[in-house]
């Protein structure tokens, strides 16, 4: 073989080898380089809102072992304290009755159901003796109107005057009459609206005073 022919064959082999290597490299490719991510930091758990529920942005599954019942008048919440002037001119603070169940009734003299339920409350109060504190809150009326009304019913109950409706608003007692039963820790356990059968009132009382038994 002549020298030029030999050099041509060698050159062809070299070119073919290079093309083969390039073809294999393009077929196999180069492993991609994955971007790195900074480690995520876990945000602190949010603080419960005033009513004891989590903010709306927090998933419902978020653990919250330290959450406590908030203040409010829904069943299961700690009822807000009441400081009210009574029809006899004295001041009553429900905080002074901590450790004892309470029955709080929001009413008004123009309400027919109120007139029916107040004698029932007085009767049950006599049977409960010292096991429960009863408080009637008249909404939006003056002392003379309320005392005349109570005297007309011949009912002797502890009645507070919410003349400006501030206590009613704080408790959300918009439909009159409405009754709240609190346990010894001040937690709302039962709510009954006016016009309910007497049996419903008895059930509500026994929810916080289990030994209560209504007498005829």
Order of alpha helices (4+ residues) and beta strands (2+ residues): alpha-beta-beta-beta-alpha-beta-alpha-beta-alpha-beta-beta-alpha
